[in-house]
Amino acid sequence: MNVLIRLISLVGRYLYILVALGILAAMPYSGRLAWSAYQDFHAARERLELAKQERAEQDRRVEKAREFRKFSEEAQGFAKVMRENRLEEQNWTTYEVEIKQRLVNVTELRTILSNAAPTPRYYFRPKQLEVTSLLARDHLPEDYRQLLHDKKLDKLMIAKLLKKLELDTTPTPGEKVLLSLSGTYMVLNRN
């Protein structure tokens, strides 16, 4: 029996050594597996982030498509109303208007400006409007009058200058003003 115990003890020691050697041999393999698993996890996290970004981009595209579809439907509705009311471009006749530096009194100015207001039969598309009060310029000192013709001054600076001088530049009914007006009258054909 003593031999049997010795034999078991000897086998146990060798078995212990074999297990220890097996563990030592398996460590690099398990380390490689752990590293590979970590790299796979990191790659999966990057793919997930990329998928989230692609999903967000897809959602933005879908939203833009919805907005465009809504705009397109509104534009088609507007075009339908225009066709029904004969407001298409071929149903309008255009007349170019160009008045340059014309001296008019304030009553004529009001008439011209009221004719530029839109109506169901015509529409005025302005390009330029300039009204210059001659009375206000006559009250300016000579050096300020020269400044008004200086190309370096902008209209805002001129307005500040006139305000500083406390001059009333509002035309009165008998006063003459210098008018420049250009634009296009669009008149609806009666057909």
C-alpha positions as CSV (number, residue, x, y, z in Angstrom):
1,M,0.0,0.0,0.0
2,N,2.9,2.2,0.7
3,V,4.0,1.8,-2.9
4,L,0.6,2.7,-4.1
5,I,0.6,5.9,-2.1
6,R,4.0,6.7,-3.5
7,L,2.9,6.0,-7.0
8,I,-0.2,8.2,-6.6
9,S,2.0,10.9,-5.1
10,L,4.5,10.7,-7.9
11,V,1.8,10.7,-10.6
12,G,0.1,13.7,-8.8
13,R,3.4,15.6,-8.9
14,Y,3.9,14.9,-12.6
15,L,0.3,15.7,-13.3
16,Y,0.7,19.0,-11.5
17,I,3.8,19.7,-13.6
18,L,2.0,18.7,-16.8
19,V,-1.0,21.0,-15.9
20,A,1.4,23.9,-15.1
21,L,3.2,23.3,-18.4
22,G,-0.1,23.2,-20.3
23,I,-1.2,26.5,-18.7
24,L,2.1,28.1,-19.6
25,A,1.8,26.8,-23.1
26,A,-1.8,28.1,-23.4
27,M,-1.1,31.6,-22.1
28,P,0.3,33.0,-25.4
29,Y,-2.5,31.5,-27.3
30,S,-5.1,32.8,-24.9
31,G,-3.4,36.2,-24.9
32,R,-3.5,36.2,-28.7
33,L,-7.2,35.3,-28.5
34,A,-7.9,38.1,-26.0
35,W,-6.1,40.6,-28.2
36,S,-8.0,39.4,-31.3
37,A,-11.2,39.7,-29.4
38,Y,-10.3,43.3,-28.3
39,Q,-9.5,44.3,-31.9
40,D,-12.8,42.7,-33.1
41,F,-14.7,44.7,-30.4
42,H,-13.0,47.9,-31.4
43,A,-13.7,47.3,-35.1
44,A,-17.3,46.5,-34.3
45,R,-17.6,49.7,-32.3
46,E,-16.2,51.7,-35.2
47,R,-18.6,50.0,-37.6
48,L,-21.5,50.8,-35.2
49,E,-20.5,54.4,-35.1
50,L,-20.2,54.5,-38.9
51,A,-23.6,52.9,-39.2
52,K,-25.1,55.5,-36.9
53,Q,-23.6,58.3,-39.0
54,E,-24.9,56.7,-42.2
55,R,-28.4,56.3,-40.6
56,A,-28.4,60.0,-39.5
57,E,-27.3,61.0,-43.1
58,Q,-30.1,58.8,-44.5
59,D,-32.6,60.4,-42.1
60,R,-31.5,63.9,-43.2
61,R,-31.9,62.9,-46.9
62,V,-35.4,61.5,-46.2
63,E,-36.3,64.7,-44.4
64,K,-35.0,66.8,-47.3
65,A,-36.9,64.7,-49.7
66,R,-40.1,65.2,-47.7
67,E,-39.4,69.0,-47.6
68,F,-38.8,69.0,-51.4
69,R,-41.9,66.9,-52.0
70,K,-44.0,69.4,-49.9
71,F,-42.4,72.4,-51.7
72,S,-43.1,70.7,-55.1
73,E,-46.7,70.1,-54.2
74,E,-47.1,73.7,-53.1
75,A,-45.4,74.9,-56.3
76,Q,-47.6,72.7,-58.5
77,G,-50.7,74.1,-56.6
78,F,-49.5,77.6,-57.2
79,A,-48.8,76.8,-60.9
80,K,-52.3,75.4,-61.2
81,V,-53.9,78.5,-59.7
82,M,-51.8,80.6,-62.1
83,R,-53.0,78.6,-65.1
84,E,-56.6,78.8,-63.9
85,N,-56.3,82.6,-63.5
86,R,-54.4,83.1,-66.7
87,L,-51.4,84.6,-64.8
88,E,-48.7,82.8,-66.9
89,E,-46.0,84.8,-68.5
90,Q,-47.4,84.6,-72.1
91,N,-50.6,86.3,-70.8
92,W,-48.8,89.4,-69.8
93,T,-47.5,92.2,-72.0
94,T,-44.4,94.1,-70.7
95,Y,-43.6,97.7,-71.1
96,E,-40.2,99.1,-70.1
97,V,-40.3,102.5,-68.3
98,E,-37.3,104.7,-68.0
99,I,-37.6,108.2,-66.6
100,K,-34.2,110.0,-66.1
101,Q,-33.8,113.2,-64.1
102,R,-37.2,114.5,-64.9
103,L,-38.3,117.6,-63.0
104,V,-41.9,117.1,-61.6
105,N,-44.0,118.6,-58.9
106,V,-45.0,116.6,-55.8
107,T,-48.5,116.0,-57.2
108,E,-47.1,114.5,-60.4
109,L,-44.7,112.4,-58.2
110,R,-47.6,111.0,-56.2
111,T,-49.5,110.2,-59.4
112,I,-46.5,108.4,-60.8
113,L,-45.9,106.4,-57.6
114,S,-49.6,105.5,-57.3
115,N,-49.5,104.1,-60.9
116,A,-46.6,101.9,-59.8
117,A,-48.8,100.2,-57.2
118,P,-49.9,96.7,-58.2
119,T,-53.5,96.1,-59.3
120,P,-55.3,92.9,-60.6
121,R,-54.7,94.1,-64.2
122,Y,-51.1,95.3,-64.0
123,Y,-47.9,95.0,-61.9
124,F,-44.9,97.3,-61.9
125,R,-41.6,95.6,-61.3
126,P,-39.2,98.4,-60.2
127,K,-35.5,98.4,-61.0
128,Q,-34.6,101.9,-59.8
129,L,-36.3,104.8,-58.0
130,E,-34.5,108.0,-57.1
131,V,-36.3,111.1,-55.9
132,T,-34.2,114.2,-55.1
133,S,-35.6,117.2,-53.3
134,L,-34.2,120.4,-54.9
135,L,-35.5,122.6,-52.1
136,A,-33.4,120.8,-49.5
137,R,-30.3,121.1,-51.6
138,D,-30.8,124.8,-52.1
139,H,-30.8,125.3,-48.3
140,L,-27.4,123.6,-47.9
141,P,-24.2,125.5,-47.5
142,E,-21.9,125.4,-50.6
143,D,-19.4,123.1,-49.0
144,Y,-22.1,120.6,-48.1
145,R,-23.5,120.8,-51.6
146,Q,-20.1,119.9,-53.0
147,L,-20.0,116.9,-50.6
148,L,-23.3,115.6,-51.9
149,H,-21.7,115.2,-55.3
150,D,-18.6,113.4,-53.9
151,K,-18.7,109.8,-55.2
152,K,-17.0,108.5,-52.0
153,L,-20.0,109.4,-49.8
154,D,-22.7,106.8,-49.6
155,K,-26.5,107.6,-49.3
156,L,-26.5,106.7,-45.6
157,M,-23.7,109.2,-44.8
158,I,-25.6,111.9,-46.8
159,A,-28.8,111.2,-44.9
160,K,-26.9,111.5,-41.6
161,L,-25.4,114.8,-42.8
162,L,-28.8,116.2,-43.7
163,K,-30.2,115.1,-40.3
164,K,-27.3,116.7,-38.5
165,L,-28.1,120.0,-40.3
166,E,-31.8,119.5,-39.2
167,L,-33.1,120.1,-42.7
168,D,-36.5,118.8,-43.6
169,T,-36.1,116.9,-46.9
170,T,-39.8,116.0,-47.2
171,P,-41.3,117.6,-50.3
172,T,-44.2,119.9,-50.0
173,P,-47.1,120.0,-52.6
174,G,-45.8,123.0,-54.6
175,E,-42.2,121.9,-54.6
176,K,-40.4,120.4,-57.6
177,V,-38.4,117.2,-57.3
178,L,-36.0,115.5,-59.6
179,L,-37.3,112.0,-60.4
180,S,-35.5,109.0,-61.9
181,L,-37.6,105.8,-62.3
182,S,-37.0,102.6,-64.3
183,G,-38.7,99.3,-64.3
184,T,-41.2,97.1,-66.2
185,Y,-45.0,97.3,-66.3
186,M,-46.5,93.9,-66.7
187,V,-50.1,94.3,-68.1
188,L,-52.5,91.3,-68.1
189,N,-54.0,90.7,-71.6
190,R,-57.8,90.7,-71.7
191,N,-58.1,87.6,-73.9
